[in-house]
Amino acid sequence: MAIIALAILPSAVALSWFHVTKNPNLRPLGLTREALRAYTGGYGDGTGVVARVTGADLSGDRQAALARALTNAFGAKGVDLEVKFLPGTGPPVVSYVIGTSVVGPYPATRAAEGIGAAVEAYRMRVPPGG
């Protein structure tokens, strides 16, 4: 009985702590992208970076071109990117969301300036290969 108790004790403790904190990272064998997205307030699932583009001056073609350029830039660094376009006024600005941290905002014309900082923030948060 002691061996069985030692085998299940870590999972029981993690599950109990999950029920207290509601942090999906603590749920044994139950980590899902949906749970992470809900925990981070809808901005990503914790496995990548979310680029929030806010502004009124973007047409469909410009949106697609900006999303493609940002996705390719982050992909070259080995980081997944999700681009979300939000309504706003004025020229478009880009903010990079990594978990609960935000890098930016940067004007869309200078969005590349924040990529390095966003990738470093992502790498500090997620261990390599994780």
Backbone as a printed PyTorch tensor [residue, N CA C, xyz], in Angstrom:
tensor([[[  0.8220,  -1.1890,   0.0000],
         [  0.0000,   0.0000,   0.0000],
         [  0.8680,   1.2560,   0.0000]],

        [[  2.0040,   1.1960,   0.6750],
         [  2.8830,   2.3640,   0.7310],
         [  3.4410,   2.6980,  -0.6480]],

        [[  3.7520,   1.6800,  -1.4280],
         [  4.2780,   1.9110,  -2.7800],
         [  3.2110,   2.5640,  -3.6580]],

        [[  1.9940,   2.0970,  -3.5590],
         [  0.8920,   2.6850,  -4.3250],
         [  0.6750,   4.1300,  -3.8870]],

        [[  0.7210,   4.3890,  -2.6060],
         [  0.5380,   5.7520,  -2.1050],
         [  1.6390,   6.6710,  -2.6150]],

        [[  2.8770,   6.1910,  -2.6240],
         [  3.9840,   7.0010,  -3.1420],
         [  3.8490,   7.2610,  -4.6320]],

        [[  3.2600,   6.3210,  -5.3550],
         [  3.1050,   6.4840,  -6.8060],
         [  2.0380,   7.5220,  -7.1440]],

        [[  0.9640,   7.5770,  -6.3810],
         [ -0.1250,   8.4910,  -6.7200],
         [ -0.0600,   9.8180,  -5.9630]],

        [[  0.7720,   9.9470,  -4.9570],
         [  0.8310,  11.1640,  -4.1530],
         [  1.1700,  12.4190,  -4.9820]],

        [[  2.1710,  12.4010,  -5.8770],
         [  2.4570,  13.6200,  -6.6490],
         [  1.2770,  14.0730,  -7.5050]],

        [[  0.5870,  13.1360,  -8.1470],
         [ -0.5750,  13.5010,  -8.9600],
         [ -1.7140,  14.0250,  -8.0990]],

        [[ -1.9220,  13.4350,  -6.9510],
         [ -2.9900,  13.8870,  -6.0620],
         [ -2.7170,  15.2960,  -5.5470]],

        [[ -1.4700,  15.5750,  -5.2020],
         [ -1.1090,  16.9190,  -4.7380],
         [ -1.2820,  17.9380,  -5.8660]],

        [[ -0.7980,  17.5960,  -7.0740],
         [ -0.9210,  18.5180,  -8.2110],
         [ -2.3870,  18.7750,  -8.5430]],

        [[ -3.2150,  17.7380,  -8.5260],
         [ -4.6380,  17.9080,  -8.8170],
         [ -5.3240,  18.7530,  -7.7470]],

        [[ -4.9430,  18.5560,  -6.5010],
         [ -5.5160,  19.3800,  -5.4320],
         [ -5.1230,  20.8400,  -5.5960]],

        [[ -3.8670,  21.0880,  -5.9140],
         [ -3.3970,  22.4630,  -6.0980],
         [ -4.0430,  23.0940,  -7.3290]],

        [[ -4.3070,  22.2920,  -8.3760],
         [ -5.0150,  22.7850,  -9.5560],
         [ -6.4080,  23.2720,  -9.1790]],

        [[ -7.1050,  22.5330,  -8.3300],
         [ -8.4570,  22.9390,  -7.9290],
         [ -8.4400,  24.2300,  -7.1190]],

        [[ -7.3470,  24.4980,  -6.4190],
         [ -7.2360,  25.7320,  -5.6490],
         [ -6.8960,  26.9170,  -6.5500]],

        [[ -5.8960,  26.7490,  -7.4510],
         [ -5.3960,  27.8710,  -8.2540],
         [ -6.0510,  27.9920,  -9.6230]],

        [[ -6.6310,  26.9350, -10.1400],
         [ -7.2170,  26.8710, -11.4920],
         [ -6.1580,  27.0520, -12.5800]],

        [[ -4.8820,  26.8650, -12.2580],
         [ -3.7990,  26.9580, -13.2260],
         [ -3.7050,  25.6360, -13.9780]],

        [[ -3.9830,  25.6180, -15.3000],
         [ -3.9970,  24.3550, -16.0370],
         [ -2.6190,  23.6920, -16.1370]],

        [[ -1.5480,  24.4400, -15.8920],
         [ -0.2190,  23.8340, -15.9280],
         [ -0.0190,  22.8180, -14.8140]],

        [[ -0.8390,  22.8880, -13.7800],
         [ -0.7090,  21.9850, -12.6410],
         [ -1.5950,  20.7460, -12.7480]],

        [[ -2.4330,  20.6990, -13.7560],
         [ -3.3640,  19.5810, -13.8800],
         [ -2.6460,  18.3820, -14.4930]],

        [[ -2.5140,  17.2920, -13.7800],
         [ -1.7890,  16.1430, -14.3230],
         [ -2.5270,  15.5160, -15.5020]],

        [[ -1.8090,  15.3470, -16.5990],
         [ -2.3070,  14.7050, -17.8160],
         [ -3.5530,  15.3610, -18.3840]],

        [[ -3.7860,  16.6200, -18.0750],
         [ -4.9750,  17.2870, -18.5770],
         [ -4.7060,  18.6330, -19.1990]],

        [[ -3.4740,  18.9110, -19.5910],
         [ -3.1140,  20.2000, -20.1520],
         [ -3.5850,  20.2830, -21.6040]],

        [[ -4.4300,  21.2690, -21.9060],
         [ -4.9300,  21.4520, -23.2640],
         [ -4.7260,  22.8970, -23.6860]],

        [[ -4.6890,  23.1180, -24.9860],
         [ -4.5560,  24.4820, -25.5050],
         [ -5.7500,  25.3390, -25.1050]],

        [[ -6.9280,  24.7410, -25.0810],
         [ -8.1250,  25.4910, -24.7040],
         [ -8.0480,  25.9550, -23.2520]],

        [[ -7.5550,  25.0940, -22.3760],
         [ -7.4360,  25.4630, -20.9670],
         [ -6.3980,  26.5680, -20.7860]],

        [[ -5.2880,  26.4790, -21.5110],
         [ -4.2730,  27.5230, -21.4250],
         [ -4.7900,  28.8450, -21.9760]],

        [[ -5.5420,  28.7880, -23.0700],
         [ -6.0900,  30.0170, -23.6610],
         [ -7.0680,  30.6710, -22.6900]],

        [[ -7.8860,  29.8760, -22.0220],
         [ -8.8250,  30.4280, -21.0360],
         [ -8.0730,  31.0170, -19.8520]],

        [[ -7.0060,  30.3750, -19.4280],
         [ -6.2300,  30.8400, -18.2720],
         [ -5.4910,  32.1370, -18.5780]],

        [[ -5.0280,  32.3200, -19.8240],
         [ -4.2880,  33.5280, -20.1830],
         [ -5.2100,  34.6320, -20.6870]],

        [[ -6.4970,  34.5020, -20.4960],
         [ -7.4270,  35.5580, -20.8650],
         [ -7.7450,  35.6040, -22.3430]],

        [[ -7.5930,  34.5030, -23.0580],
         [ -7.9170,  34.4620, -24.4710],
         [ -6.8000,  34.9200, -25.3740]],

        [[ -5.6700,  35.3070, -24.8230],
         [ -4.5450,  35.7490, -25.6430],
         [ -3.5040,  34.6600, -25.7130]],

        [[ -3.7710,  33.6780, -26.5610],
         [ -2.7920,  32.6310, -26.7750],
         [ -2.9800,  31.4760, -25.8300]],

        [[ -2.2270,  30.4450, -26.0940],
         [ -2.3250,  29.2380, -25.2940],
         [ -1.0490,  28.9640, -24.5310]],

        [[ -0.1570,  29.9160, -24.4680],
         [  1.0750,  29.7220, -23.7390],
         [  2.1430,  29.0000, -24.5300]],

        [[  1.8180,  28.5450, -25.7430],
         [  2.7990,  27.8240, -26.5430],
         [  3.3950,  28.6980, -27.6230]],

        [[  3.0600,  29.9530, -27.6870],
         [  3.5840,  30.8470, -28.7010],
         [  3.3690,  32.2860, -28.3010]],

        [[  3.4670,  33.1490, -29.2910],
         [  3.3070,  34.5830, -29.0830],
         [  2.0640,  35.0260, -29.8430]],

        [[  1.3330,  35.9800, -29.2890],
         [  0.1780,  36.5590, -29.9550],
         [  0.5200,  37.9940, -30.3260]],

        [[  0.3350,  38.3380, -31.5830],
         [  0.5180,  39.7140, -32.0370],
         [ -0.8650,  40.3530, -32.1160]],

        [[ -1.0970,  41.3720, -31.2730],
         [ -2.3620,  42.1180, -31.3180],
         [ -2.1430,  43.3450, -32.1760]],

        [[ -2.8640,  43.4360, -33.2780],
         [ -2.7590,  44.5840, -34.1740],
         [ -4.0330,  45.3940, -34.0120]],

        [[ -3.8780,  46.6220, -33.5320],
         [ -5.0180,  47.4990, -33.2860],
         [ -4.9090,  48.7120, -34.1820]],

        [[ -5.9720,  49.0300, -34.9020],
         [ -5.9620,  50.2090, -35.7570],
         [ -7.0440,  50.1220, -36.8090]],

        [[ -7.3270,  51.2740, -37.4240],
         [ -8.4100,  51.3500, -38.3850],
         [ -7.9230,  51.4160, -39.8250]],

        [[ -6.6280,  51.5730, -40.0400],
         [ -6.1210,  51.8340, -41.3830],
         [ -5.6750,  50.5900, -42.1380]],

        [[ -6.1560,  49.4220, -41.7670],
         [ -5.7200,  48.2010, -42.4360],
         [ -6.8390,  47.6100, -43.2740]],

        [[ -6.5870,  47.4620, -44.5830],
         [ -7.5360,  46.7890, -45.4610],
         [ -7.2550,  45.2940, -45.4320]],

        [[ -8.0540,  44.5170, -46.1290],
         [ -7.8820,  43.0640, -46.1420],
         [ -6.5310,  42.6320, -46.6720]],

        [[ -6.0610,  43.2710, -47.7640],
         [ -4.7650,  42.8990, -48.3270],
         [ -3.6240,  43.2980, -47.4040]],

        [[ -3.7210,  44.4750, -46.8020],
         [ -2.6630,  44.9140, -45.8840],
         [ -2.6450,  44.0610, -44.6310]],

        [[ -3.8140,  43.6360, -44.1650],
         [ -3.8720,  42.7390, -43.0080],
         [ -3.1710,  41.4270, -43.3180]],

        [[ -3.4930,  40.8550, -44.4750],
         [ -2.8900,  39.5710, -44.8440],
         [ -1.3770,  39.6980, -45.0000]],

        [[ -0.9190,  40.7880, -45.6100],
         [  0.5220,  40.9810, -45.8050],
         [  1.2360,  41.1540, -44.4680]],

        [[  0.6510,  41.9310, -43.5510],
         [  1.2580,  42.1370, -42.2410],
         [  1.2790,  40.8300, -41.4510]],

        [[  0.1830,  40.0850, -41.4690],
         [  0.1220,  38.8050, -40.7540],
         [  1.1600,  37.8390, -41.3110]],

        [[  1.2920,  37.7820, -42.6300],
         [  2.2660,  36.8800, -43.2450],
         [  3.6940,  37.2790, -42.8900]],

        [[  3.9940,  38.5810, -42.9290],
         [  5.3450,  39.0540, -42.6120],
         [  5.7030,  38.7580, -41.1590]],

        [[  4.7820,  39.0110, -40.2460],
         [  5.0490,  38.7400, -38.8350],
         [  5.1940,  37.2470, -38.5720]],

        [[  4.3090,  36.4430, -39.1510],
         [  4.3750,  34.9960, -38.9650],
         [  5.6860,  34.4360, -39.5010]],

        [[  6.1230,  34.9090, -40.6690],
         [  7.3890,  34.4430, -41.2410],
         [  8.5750,  34.8520, -40.3770]],

        [[  8.5490,  36.0740, -39.8420],
         [  9.6590,  36.5520, -39.0130],
         [  9.7790,  35.7270, -37.7350]],

        [[  8.6630,  35.4490, -37.0880],
         [  8.7070,  34.6340, -35.8780],
         [  9.0260,  33.1810, -36.2160]],

        [[  8.5110,  32.6870, -37.3400],
         [  8.8060,  31.3200, -37.7590],
         [ 10.2890,  31.1100, -38.0120]],

        [[ 10.9670,  32.1290, -38.5320],
         [ 12.4100,  32.0250, -38.7670],
         [ 13.1750,  31.8820, -37.4600]],

        [[ 12.5990,  32.3490, -36.3740],
         [ 13.2320,  32.2300, -35.0610],
         [ 12.7240,  31.0150, -34.2880]],

        [[ 11.8590,  30.2160, -34.9330],
         [ 11.3630,  28.9940, -34.3080],
         [ 10.2590,  29.2010, -33.2950]],

        [[  9.4980,  30.2860, -33.4370],
         [  8.4290,  30.6000, -32.4830],
         [  7.1090,  30.7030, -33.2420]],

        [[  6.0700,  30.0590, -32.7220],
         [  4.7360,  30.1530, -33.3170],
         [  4.1320,  31.5150, -32.9940]],

        [[  3.4290,  32.0760, -33.9690],
         [  2.7850,  33.3740, -33.7860],
         [  1.3360,  33.2810, -34.2130]],

        [[  0.4740,  33.8620, -33.3980],
         [ -0.9430,  34.0130, -33.7370],
         [ -1.2060,  35.5070, -33.8570]],

        [[ -1.7770,  35.9420, -34.9800],
         [ -2.0330,  37.3620, -35.2070],
         [ -3.5210,  37.6200, -35.0170]],

        [[ -3.8310,  38.5980, -34.1420],
         [ -5.2240,  38.9930, -33.8980],
         [ -5.3740,  40.4570, -34.2860]],

        [[ -6.3450,  40.7530, -35.1400],
         [ -6.6360,  42.1240, -35.5370],
         [ -7.8200,  42.6260, -34.7260]],

        [[ -7.6220,  43.7550, -34.0510],
         [ -8.6480,  44.3390, -33.2000],
         [ -9.0280,  45.7090, -33.7360]],

        [[-10.2850,  46.0890, -33.6250],
         [-10.6810,  47.4120, -34.1120],
         [-10.0660,  48.5140, -33.2590]],

        [[ -9.8300,  49.6260, -33.8810],
         [ -9.2590,  50.7570, -33.1670],
         [ -9.2990,  51.9980, -34.0310]],

        [[ -8.7900,  53.0810, -33.4870],
         [ -8.7300,  54.3220, -34.2350],
         [ -7.2730,  54.6800, -34.4900]],

        [[ -7.0440,  55.4170, -35.5380],
         [ -5.6930,  55.8630, -35.8340],
         [ -4.8870,  54.8240, -36.5750]],

        [[ -3.5970,  55.0890, -36.6890],
         [ -2.7360,  54.1600, -37.4160],
         [ -2.5710,  52.8510, -36.6450]],

        [[ -2.3120,  51.7590, -37.3580],
         [ -2.1960,  50.4680, -36.6870],
         [ -0.9440,  50.3780, -35.8160]],

        [[ -1.1050,  49.7480, -34.6710],
         [  0.0050,  49.4820, -33.7610],
         [ -0.0040,  47.9910, -33.4320]],

        [[  1.1910,  47.4440, -33.1460],
         [  1.3600,  46.0200, -32.8790],
         [  1.9120,  45.8420, -31.4760]],

        [[  1.2700,  44.9790, -30.6990],
         [  1.7560,  44.5870, -29.3690],
         [  1.9190,  43.0780, -29.3810]],

        [[  2.9960,  42.5950, -28.7830],
         [  3.2560,  41.1670, -28.7090],
         [  2.9250,  40.6880, -27.3030]],

        [[  2.0530,  39.6870, -27.2050],
         [  1.6110,  39.1590, -25.9180],
         [  2.2330,  37.7820, -25.7150]],

        [[  2.9640,  37.6480, -24.6120],
         [  3.5910,  36.3880, -24.2380],
         [  3.0610,  36.0370, -22.8600]],

        [[  2.1060,  35.1290, -22.7990],
         [  1.4750,  34.8130, -21.5120],
         [  0.7530,  36.0410, -20.9920]],

        [[  1.1930,  36.5550, -19.8480],
         [  0.5880,  37.7650, -19.2990],
         [  1.4670,  38.9970, -19.5210]],

        [[  2.5870,  38.8310, -20.2210],
         [  3.4840,  39.9500, -20.5140],
         [  3.1550,  40.5400, -21.8810]],

        [[  3.3790,  41.8500, -22.0200],
         [  3.1300,  42.5390, -23.2860],
         [  4.3780,  43.3190, -23.6740]],

        [[  4.8150,  43.1410, -24.9270],
         [  5.9360,  43.8930, -25.4870],
         [  5.3560,  44.8360, -26.5260]],

        [[  5.5710,  46.1090, -26.3370],
         [  5.0560,  47.1000, -27.2870],
         [  4.1170,  48.0390, -26.6000]],

        [[  3.4050,  48.8280, -27.3280],
         [  3.0600,  48.7490, -28.7440],
         [  4.1000,  49.4260, -29.6440]],

        [[  4.1530,  48.9330, -30.8800],
         [  5.0050,  49.4830, -31.9270],
         [  4.1200,  49.8850, -33.0950]],

        [[  4.4440,  50.9860, -33.7610],
         [  3.7140,  51.2890, -34.9940],
         [  3.8900,  50.1260, -35.9740]],

        [[  2.8820,  49.8420, -36.7730],
         [  2.9560,  48.7040, -37.6990],
         [  4.1380,  48.8290, -38.6530]],

        [[  4.5150,  50.0540, -38.9790],
         [  5.6500,  50.2540, -39.8860],
         [  6.9750,  49.8960, -39.2230]],

        [[  6.9900,  49.8200, -37.8900],
         [  8.2150,  49.4960, -37.1510],
         [  8.0170,  48.2750, -36.2540]],

        [[  7.0890,  47.4010, -36.6280],
         [  6.7550,  46.2310, -35.8100],
         [  7.9330,  45.2810, -35.6630]],

        [[  8.8440,  45.2790, -36.6250],
         [  9.9970,  44.3670, -36.5650],
         [ 10.9120,  44.6790, -35.3890]],

        [[ 10.8740,  45.9030, -34.8800],
         [ 11.7390,  46.2840, -33.7650],
         [ 11.4090,  45.5130, -32.4840]],

        [[ 10.1910,  45.0410, -32.3450],
         [  9.7960,  44.3300, -31.1370],
         [  9.9350,  42.8200, -31.2200]],

        [[ 10.2770,  42.3070, -32.3960],
         [ 10.3340,  40.8550, -32.5620],
         [ 11.4110,  40.2340, -31.6800]],

        [[ 12.5890,  40.8300, -31.6590],
         [ 13.6800,  40.2880, -30.8410],
         [ 13.3160,  40.2330, -29.3690]],

        [[ 12.7340,  41.3110, -28.8610],
         [ 12.3440,  41.3540, -27.4490],
         [ 11.2400,  40.3340, -27.1530]],

        [[ 10.2850,  40.1920, -28.0790],
         [  9.1990,  39.2320, -27.8710],
         [  9.7200,  37.7990, -27.8750]],

        [[ 10.6530,  37.4950, -28.7710],
         [ 11.2160,  36.1430, -28.8260],
         [ 12.0110,  35.8470, -27.5580]],

        [[ 12.7800,  36.8210, -27.0770],
         [ 13.5390,  36.6120, -25.8450],
         [ 12.6110,  36.4260, -24.6470]],

        [[ 11.5330,  37.2040, -24.5900],
         [ 10.5590,  37.0420, -23.4990],
         [  9.9130,  35.6610, -23.5780]],

        [[  9.6220,  35.2060, -24.7770],
         [  9.0370,  33.8770, -24.9600],
         [ 10.0120,  32.7960, -24.4980]],

        [[ 11.2620,  32.9370, -24.8690],
         [ 12.2680,  31.9270, -24.5010],
         [ 12.5450,  31.9150, -23.0070]],

        [[ 12.3800,  33.0500, -22.3470],
         [ 12.5520,  33.0700, -20.8980],
         [ 11.3890,  32.3610, -20.2130]],

        [[ 10.2180,  32.4080, -20.8370],
         [  9.0150,  31.8330, -20.2500],
         [  8.8850,  30.3370, -20.5340]],

        [[  9.2670,  29.9050, -21.7410],
         [  9.0880,  28.5090, -22.1340],
         [ 10.4500,  27.8610, -22.2680]],

        [[ 10.7110,  26.7560, -21.5690],
         [ 12.0020,  26.1010, -21.7100],
         [ 12.1770,  25.5250, -23.1080]],

        [[ 13.4370,  25.4540, -23.6320],
         [ 13.6620,  24.8880, -24.9670],
         [ 13.0910,  23.4810, -25.0800]],

        [[ 12.3910,  23.2710, -26.1920],
         [ 11.7720,  21.9660, -26.4050],
         [ 10.4800,  21.7680, -25.6400]],

        [[ 10.0470,  22.8130, -24.9020],
         [  8.8380,  22.6710, -24.0950],
         [  7.7800,  23.4780, -24.6580]]])
